[in-house]
Each structure stands twice: as structure tokens, then as C-alpha cells.
Amino acid sequence: MESSLKYALMINLSQDPNDWLFVTEDTGSCMDLLPMTYDDRILAEHAAGVWAATHQRPCKVVEYLNE
């Protein structure tokens, strides 16, 4: 299986600046969480901006190795 670099969004929901969670896809099950990933960093940065503005929470883009 080939690994590929993708980009994922992480949000901060608490007062702790080190407490970040992945934004996940809706898989229909809370037991099967998958980070929402993007092939392109620019698209991920755009999505992070929309997410942060809509939800008024800090959001950042991180590299994610899809294995």
C-alpha cells in the first residue's frame, strides 16, 4: 500500500493552546472517525478559513500521512 501526504484540519475547542482535534468526515459512526483530508494545501487553507469563520474557533492545517 502506498503512503501519500495529505493535509488535514485541526481545531482547538478548549482554553488549552495545546489541545487540538482533527476535523473528521461523517462516516455515520462515531466509532469509525477519519480525518477530513485534502490533496492540496491551498484547498485545505481555504477550508480552514471557512471553518474558523463559521464556527469562530481556531483552525490550522497540518500535514497528514495517509497510510
Beta strands, then each sheet from edge to edge (+ up, - down):
strand 1: 4-12
strand 2: 20-22
strand 3: 37-38
strand 4: 59-66
sheet 1: 2+ 1- 3+
sheet 2: 2+ 1- 4+
end
